[in-house]
Amino acid sequence: MKLGISAVIGLAAIAGAVFVATTFTTPPIDSVQRGYRGLGMIQSYQNRAYTRLVAANQAPEVLPAADPEGKKASAEYKNLKVLGDLDKAEFDRLMMAMTSWVSPDAGCNYCHNPEDMASDELYTKTVARRMLEMVGTINTKFKAHVAETGVTCYTCHRGAPVPSYIWYTNTNVSHASGYAPIPSGQNRASAVVADTALPYDVFTPFLKEANDLRIIPQQALPQKDAGPRKSIIQAEWTYGLMTHISDGLGVNCTYCHNSRSFTDWSESTPQRVVAWNAIRHVRELNNTVFDPLAKILPAARLGAAGDAPKINCTTCHQGTFKPLLGVSQLKDYPELATPLSVKN
């Protein structure tokens, strides 16, 4: 009996050692230097995790270019309120691509009544027009953020009718403009802020409202009429958004900042300027494009507060510093690189 117990204990010890060795061993790590030597401005990547990330961020296959038919799409199809000036062949090709990007399972019927393709009875068709208009705006107006890489429907949708990473107004948190501290919406691990206990409704104050992200006061003591308050409370909200950006882009703080002086723009990387523009870009889209969709979307697509879904950094980036690892689809679909407007 004693021998049996010893054998069991020994086997358990061996199993435990194997479990620890296979579960908690650190995989190979690569690092990329992004700043001056000695400043610790590097990005570290676990090889296995990066391999999975690369596999999940591949651009879709490009459809073969279409031979122009010599007639506009608007001459062939009825009720075209956007893209009607395209050659019919180019229009058909783009519709096929959009179907594969957004609704590969439902196909054309996701937006169209197959008995009357010109009908606007499905809300998805109206939303699709707004999204096309938005894509054209992003690729022309917000180059300070997207540069020449730009975006397409696939950047966010990745083959799903609704992007995987969206957000709604959190009805359980009352922060208000000015960051009302009670309740503060924190001290609960939240995936929104990478499972930390920082305030977890960081999207409303920064990606919907225009609250100040600066957290270091210019005076030693609070001064009357010194502008927006900057205290530990504001710092926690700011760190919450920074944590979201870091997690959404798969980078650490030194991707944008020199940790010797986080606020000093002269010691920051060019990516900080891009991020500054990105915050304002996302905020504008949430207010001017997505909020108005609440009047169009069915109740099942709205949040608890009756609001439309909105976007954040992860919506496009999905864990990579550049969506789809920087692959641009615009060169293959140049019709999305120009301003588009919905005709009434």
VENBEL-V120458 format. One record per backbone hydrogen bond with DSSP energy under -0.5 kcal/mol. NH is the residue of the N-H (numbers start at 1). CO is the residue of the C=O. If there is no record, write none. Layout:
BEGIN
nh=NH co=CO
nh=NH co=CO
END
This chain:
BEGIN
nh=5 co=1
nh=6 co=2
nh=7 co=3
nh=8 co=4
nh=9 co=5
nh=10 co=6
nh=11 co=7
nh=12 co=8
nh=13 co=9
nh=14 co=10
nh=15 co=11
nh=16 co=12
nh=17 co=13
nh=18 co=14
nh=19 co=15
nh=20 co=16
nh=21 co=17
nh=22 co=18
nh=23 co=19
nh=24 co=20
nh=30 co=45
nh=32 co=43
nh=34 co=41
nh=35 co=41
nh=39 co=36
nh=41 co=36
nh=42 co=40
nh=43 co=32
nh=45 co=30
nh=47 co=28
nh=47 co=45
nh=50 co=46
nh=51 co=47
nh=52 co=48
nh=53 co=49
nh=54 co=50
nh=55 co=51
nh=56 co=52
nh=57 co=53
nh=57 co=54
nh=58 co=55
nh=68 co=66
nh=73 co=86
nh=74 co=84
nh=75 co=72
nh=76 co=72
nh=76 co=73
nh=77 co=73
nh=81 co=79
nh=86 co=83
nh=88 co=71
nh=91 co=87
nh=92 co=88
nh=93 co=89
nh=94 co=90
nh=95 co=91
nh=96 co=92
nh=97 co=93
nh=98 co=94
nh=99 co=95
nh=100 co=96
nh=101 co=97
nh=102 co=98
nh=103 co=98
nh=103 co=99
nh=107 co=103
nh=109 co=106
nh=110 co=107
nh=111 co=108
nh=112 co=108
nh=113 co=116
nh=114 co=112
nh=116 co=113
nh=119 co=116
nh=125 co=122
nh=126 co=122
nh=127 co=123
nh=128 co=124
nh=129 co=125
nh=130 co=126
nh=131 co=127
nh=132 co=128
nh=133 co=129
nh=134 co=130
nh=135 co=131
nh=136 co=132
nh=137 co=133
nh=138 co=134
nh=139 co=135
nh=140 co=136
nh=140 co=137
nh=141 co=137
nh=142 co=137
nh=142 co=138
nh=145 co=142
nh=146 co=142
nh=147 co=143
nh=149 co=146
nh=150 co=146
nh=155 co=152
nh=156 co=152
nh=156 co=153
nh=157 co=153
nh=158 co=154
nh=159 co=101
nh=160 co=157
nh=164 co=156
nh=166 co=164
nh=167 co=310
nh=171 co=169
nh=173 co=170
nh=175 co=173
nh=179 co=176
nh=180 co=175
nh=187 co=197
nh=190 co=196
nh=193 co=190
nh=194 co=191
nh=195 co=190
nh=196 co=190
nh=196 co=193
nh=200 co=185
nh=202 co=200
nh=205 co=201
nh=206 co=202
nh=207 co=203
nh=208 co=203
nh=208 co=204
nh=209 co=204
nh=211 co=205
nh=217 co=215
nh=226 co=223
nh=235 co=231
nh=236 co=232
nh=237 co=233
nh=238 co=234
nh=239 co=235
nh=240 co=236
nh=241 co=237
nh=242 co=238
nh=243 co=239
nh=244 co=240
nh=245 co=241
nh=246 co=242
nh=247 co=243
nh=248 co=244
nh=249 co=245
nh=250 co=246
nh=251 co=246
nh=255 co=252
nh=256 co=253
nh=257 co=253
nh=259 co=257
nh=261 co=258
nh=264 co=261
nh=265 co=263
nh=267 co=264
nh=268 co=265
nh=269 co=256
nh=272 co=269
nh=273 co=269
nh=273 co=270
nh=274 co=270
nh=275 co=271
nh=276 co=272
nh=277 co=273
nh=278 co=274
nh=279 co=275
nh=280 co=276
nh=281 co=277
nh=282 co=278
nh=283 co=279
nh=284 co=280
nh=285 co=281
nh=286 co=282
nh=287 co=283
nh=288 co=284
nh=289 co=285
nh=290 co=285
nh=291 co=286
nh=293 co=290
nh=294 co=291
nh=295 co=292
nh=296 co=293
nh=297 co=293
nh=301 co=298
nh=302 co=299
nh=303 co=307
nh=306 co=303
nh=310 co=167
nh=315 co=312
nh=316 co=312
nh=316 co=313
nh=317 co=313
nh=318 co=314
nh=319 co=248
nh=320 co=248
nh=320 co=317
nh=325 co=322
nh=326 co=323
nh=327 co=324
nh=329 co=327
nh=330 co=149
nh=332 co=329
nh=333 co=329
nh=336 co=333
nh=337 co=334
nh=338 co=335
nh=343 co=81
END
